[in-house]
Amino acid sequence: MSTEDPLCPACHVGKLHVQKVTYSQVYEEQLIVVPNVSALVCDICGERVVDSQVLSRLSGLLGLSQQITRPITGQY
């Protein structure tokens, strides 16, 4: 198992590091904003990736009938 940080899937240059971010998404015409969510963030382009297990836990905490399935990515 490698101890190196993974490469960014967007820029393919930067490395992803765990950081706390604010997760936001529109769900059924409602804006959902959750602070302090663990995500992998690129040190070069700022790309953010939230793990699918984290999204599943968020769905449960928010009491959503459907799971949030779209991982957050992009620069915010």
HELIX and SHEET records of a PDB file:
HELIX    1   1 SER A   52  LEU A   62  1                                  11    
SHEET    1   A 3 LEU A  16  TYR A  27  0                                        
SHEET    2   A 3 GLN A  30  CYS A  42 -1                                        
SHEET    3   A 3 ARG A  48  VAL A  49 -1                                        
END                                                                             
